[in-house]
């Protein structure tokens, strides 16, 4: 390089370096590449994963921890687009999970399945060997199909005698995880640690989760998959197909016998979801935020009467779609005047607990719901 070139380059370098130094010192905006979160290395358990099924009992059914986990992961890996599929049902044992395994897990085509089960097995004194064999069988079948699996150790049982008996079920879960080399999220230990720190981890019954419990489970799951340095995102996950724009009828007289007289419903007015959510206790408000219709959220109907919910689904064309239903029983759903769903025993308190095809017409389709606590209805176009 000649002397003229050097004499030009050196002053330019000095000026650039001085400017960069001044900008850093003044906290000027720096050139942005991938964010620190976006650049975070994805753990093996999440690679190739989109659809995450959370499988279990009432500690998962209706819980917000699946939302918290997936919201947090989508914040860390914004291009991953992880999807929550809650397939839990209150009161289930491992035997119940096995009985509905095809419909509620395999048919959902998951990439990752989490199991948090065993609380009801312990309470009902089911043989630990049976529980372990059922869990092991489901895990083995998933792994054989190339589906990833994670074990979540359930939260403690508040009663000391039950908690002592529960240790055998926890040990069985650990054995299954060790045999299949699975990641284990220790929600049980996380609850004990946080309870000692004064957190309200369990509710009054000593089984279901208190106001700090959902975050505790999410924290245990995130820690287990290498996200210990990431804060839990405690927003509720909107469901992609749930109907959110509900109306509520004026009270309709009914003696409780036969079919609720939905055809007599009149005086429809908009259902104020924001007010309904704010009026609920912490454990109920997420239902409204997920698209749930709660008939008594803003005050009960007079004795001897009921109210109905109504939503309109606008279809681009006539044909089959998938209706998604969840909530508590009794639950009835009418589509364009035809009863298409009547609540049954196996049911989850989440937006797509049950799924079935229905025919819609082009344009407006009227959906009427009868329920006494919370109901979810969604419509998924079959080409989605």
N, C-alpha and C positions, 0 to 999 in steps of 0.2 A: 504494500500500500504506500502511495507517495505522501509527501509531507502536506500537500494541499488538502488531500482527503482527510487525513488525521486532524488537521486544524479545524475542519468543518465539523467532523463527527464529535470531537471532544466537547465543544461548547454545547452542542445539542443534547448530549448525554447528561451534562451537568444540569441544564435547564429542566429536562424531564425528571431527573432524580429529585431536584429541589421541589418541583411541583408535586410529585407523588408524596414526598415527605410532608409537605405543607398540608396536603389534602388529608392524609392519615391523621396528622396532628389536629386538624380542624374537624375531624369526624365527617369528612365529605362522603357522599355516596360512592361506594366502590363498585367496580365492574362485577356484574352478577353472573356467575355460572350456575350449576345445579345447586339448590339450597342444601344446607347441612342435613336436613331431614331427607330430602329427596335423594341425596347421595349416600344415605345410610345403607350399608350392605344388608341385603335381605337374607334372613336365616333360611336354612335348608327346608324347614318345616313349612315355609310360606311360598317357596318357589313353585311356580306353575299352579298356584291356588287362586281361585276366584270365589267359588261357592263353598261357604263354611256352614255346616249343619251343627247346631248345638242340640245335643240329645240328652234327655233326662226327665226329671219330675218337676214338682212345683217350685223347686229352687231355680229352675231355668224357665219354665212356662210362665209367661207374663213378666219375667224379670227384665231389667234393663242392662244387665252386665254384657249380654251379647252385643247390644248396640254400642256400649262403651268400648268394647274390644275392637270392633270393626271400625268405628269412627276413628279411634286412635291410630289403627294401622293404615287407614286410608289417608290420614294426615301425614304419616311418616313416608308412605309410598303412594303418592297421589296418582300414579299411573296404573296402580294395581287394580283398583275398583273392586275391592272385596265386597261380597254380598252376604248379609245375614239370612240364614234360614233357621228359624226356631222350630224344632220338631219335638219339643217337650210337652208332656201332659201331666197335670197335677195328679198326685196319688200313685204314680207308676212305680213299679219295681223293675228289676232287670228282666224278669219274665215277661212283663208287659212290653218292654222295649223290644224284646226278641220277637214277640207275637206280631208287632206292627213294623218290624224292621224293613221289610221290602217296600211297603207303601210309603213310609215316612222317612226313610233314609236312602235306600238304594235307588228308588224311583226319582228321588230329588237330584240324582247325579252329582253328588258332592265331590269336592277335591280334598276336603279336610273335614273330619268329624271329631267333635269333642264329646266325651262321655262324662257326665257328672250324675252318678246314680248310686244308690245304696242306702239312703236315709230310710226309705219306706221298707226296704228289705230288713233292715235292723229293727225298726219299730214293730214289724209283723213277725219277727223272729224266724225269718226264712233261713233254711240251712245255708251256711256260708259256702259250702261246696257247690250247691246249686247256683247260687249267685255268681260265684267265680266262674263256673263252667259257662253260664249264659253270657257273661261279659267277654270271656275269652273267645267264645265262638263268634260273636259279632265282630270283635276286633280282628280275628283271623280272617274272616270273610272279606272285610274291607281291605286289609293289606294285600290279600290275594288278588283283588281287583285293581290294585294300584292306588287306592285311596289312602291318604295320610290320616293318622289317628293321634289324638292327644287325650290324656287322662287328666281330669280335674278332681282332686280329692275333695269331697263335699265338706261343707262347713260343719262345725261341732254341733252336737246335741246338748242343749243346755242342762239337761238332767244328768247328774253325775253317773247314775247307774246305767242309763242308756249310753252315755259316752264311753263307759268302760266296755260295754258290749260292742260298740261301734268299731273299736280298734281292730277286731277280726276282719271286718269288711274293708277297712282302710288297708290292712295288710294284704288282703286278697287283691285289691286294686293295684297295689305296688308290685305284687308278684306278676300279675298279668302284664303290667307295663315293662317290668324287667325282662320277662320272657320274650316280648316282642320288640324290645329296645325302643320304647315310646317315651316321649317327653311327658313329664308329670308336673302339673301346676298344683302347688300345695295351698289351695284355698283354706284348708283346715288349719294349717299353721298360721296363715296370714290373719285369719279371724282371731285366733288366740292372741297373737301379738298385738293386734289393733285393739282388742277388747281390754287388754292390760293397760293400754295407753288411754283408755277412757272413751273409745269410740263405741257407738251403738251398732254393733254388728248383727245381733239377733233381735227379733221382735219379742213381744211379750210371751209368745208360746214357746220360746226357746228352741225353735226349729227353723221357722222362716226368717228371712233376712230383715234386719232393721234398716234405718235410713242410711247407714254407712256400709251396709252389706254388699250392695251391688258393686260399688266401687272397689271393695275389698276383693271380690272374685275377679274382677277385671284386672286388678293390679297383679294378682297371682298368675293369671294367664299371660299377661304381657311380660312379667319377669321371667317366666319359664321359657319364653321364646326369644329372649335376648333383648327385651325392650325396657329394661329396668330404669334407664335414664330418661324415658319418655313419659311425660305427665299423662294421666288418664283423661281422655276427652269424654266428659259426662253428658254430652248432648244425646237426645233421643233420636234414633235413626228413622227418618221418614220411610214408610214402605212404598215401593215404586208403583204398586197397582191399587192401593187402597183408595176408596172413595172418601173424600174429605169434606165435600160440600153437602152437609145434611140439612134437612128441615125436620121440624117436630110438629106433631098435630096437637090440636086441642084435646083435652081428655075425652075419652069415649066410654060411656057406661058399659060395664061388663061384669057378669056374676062369676067369672072364672070357669065356666063350664063350656066345653066344646072349643071351637076355633075362635081365636080373638077376632072381633068384628072389624077388621082393618078397612073394609069397604065403607064403613060409616065415618072414617076419619076425615075431619074437615079443619078449616082454620089453620092451614099450614103456615109456619113462619120460619125464618132462618134460625138454624141452631148455632148459637154463639160458642164456637169451639174455644176461643181464648178465655171467655168468662167461665166456661165449663171446666177447663183445665185449672184455672186459678182457684176455683171453688173446691177442688179436690184435695184430699190428703196426699202427701208426697208419693205414696205407693200407688195411687190411682191416676194421678195426673198424666203419667206417660201413656196410659191407654188412649186418652183423648188426643195426645200429640201424635200417636201412631195412626190416627184416623178412626178411632173407636167412637161409636155412638153410645152415650150413656144416658138413658132416659130420665134418671133421677139426679143428674149432675147439678141441675139448677133448681131443684125442688121436686118433691114427690107429687104424683097425681093424686087427687082426692080418693078416699076409700071407695071401692066399688067401681073404679074406672082405670083405664090404661091410656098410655100415649103410644104413638107409632113414630118411627123414623122413616124419612123418605129421601132418596137420592136419585138423581137423573144421570144415566150413562149415555153419552152421545156416541153413536157408532157411525163410522164412515161408510160401512156397508153391512148388509144383512149377512148372517151366518153364525158359525159357532165361535164362542170365546170360552175361556176358562173363568168360571166364577170361583173366587176365593173367599172362604168364610171362616170366622173364628169368633171366640167369645164364650160366654157362659150360657148354660141352659136355664130356663126354656129359651129357645131361639127358633124363630120362623122367618123365612125370607120368601117374598113373592116377587116375581119378575113379570111385569106387564099383566098382572092379574092372576098369574099361575103360581101356586106354591111349589118352589123348587128346592127348598131346604127345610128340614125339621131337625132341630138339634138332637144329638144322640150322645151316648155315654162317652165315647172316645172323642175328645175334643180339646183343643188347646186355646189358651187365652192370648192369641196373637193373630196377626192379620191374614195369614194363609194356612191355618191349621188343616183345613179340608179344601180340596180342589176338585172341581167336576165341570164337565162341559155343559153349556146352555146355549140356546139359540137367541140371538138378538135381532132386532129389526133395524133397518137403516134410520138414523136420526135418534130421537129421544126414546130412551127405555126407562120405565119407571120401576124403581126398586123400593119395596116397602119392607121394613124390619119390625118384628116384635121381639122384645127382650126386656128383662127386668134389671139387668146390671150393666153389661157391656157387650157390644156386638161390633164385629168388623166385617166389611164386605169389600171385595176388590174385584176388578175385571182385568184379566190379562189377555190381550189379543194372542191368538195361538201362533202367530208368526214372530212373536217377541222372543 
